[in-house]
Amino acid sequence: MSMILDLVQNFVHSGEKMSQKKEVRKMKKFLGILMVFAMVTSVWAANPDQCKLTVMVEDKSVAIDQTSADFGTVTLSKNDARIKSSSGGGGNATGVFLSVLNDGNVTETFGLKVSSSTGDVWKPAAAIGSDLFVLYALFATVTDGATAPTEAQLNKADNLVTGANLNSTADIYSSAPYCASNGVSVSANKTLRTLWLGMDTPNATSSYATQTFWITVTAG
C-alpha cells in the first residue's frame, strides 16, 4: 500500500512540475510579445516628428560668349558673307561661329531668330531679294564644331533663321553626319554648343552703310 501511495504522490508531483513548465513557457511567450510591442511602440513614439522637403525652381538660361561677330566686307547677291569674325568669335570661308552656353539648371533646347538690320533696312527672308538677306544656322558640339561645316551642310532649308523664333530639332539647325549633337536637349551645368552662321546678301540694297543685326538664342 505504501508503495502505491508513493507512486501516486510522485505522479502528482511530476504533474505539478510539468504544469509549472507549461506556465513558464506561456510566461516567456507573453513577455516576448510585450517586448515586441514595446519596441514597435518606441519606433512610432515621436510626437511630433519631422521630414525634410526640398524643391528647386527651374531656371532656363542661355548665354552667348561673344558680344558680336563680323561677316566682313562682301559683295551683293553673294553667299561669301562667311569670311571672318571679331570680338571673340571665329570664322572661315564657310561662316562665323559663336559659343552658346546653357547656364541654367535644367536641360534646354535652343531656339533662334534674327532681327532686321538697324533702321529696318535689310530684312530676313527665305530667299535673297532687294534688301532681303538669308541667314543659316547650325548647332554642333564643341568638338564637332571645331571643324567648319561645308556650305552644303550649312545652307539647308531646315537651317534657315527667320524673324520668328524656331526651336532646334533633329533636322532644324542640324546636319548629320557633320555633328553628333545639335541644339536639342542641351544638358545643364555649363554645356556649350558651337553655333555656325552663314549669310546670303541681298541682290540689291538701298543702303551701303554697315548693316547691324541681332541674333537671339532662346532656351526652351
Secondary structure, DSSP 8 states (H G I E B T S, - for coil): -HHHHHHHHHHHHHHHHHHHHHHHHHHHHHHHHHHHHHHHHHHT--SS-------------EEES-S-----S--TT-S-B-S---TT-EE-SS-EEEEEEE-SSS-B-EEEEE---TTS-SEE-SS-BBTEEEEEEEEE-HHHHTS---HHHHS-GGGEE-SS-EE--SSTT--TTT-S--SSSB-TTTEEEEEEEEEE--SB-S--S-----EEEEE-
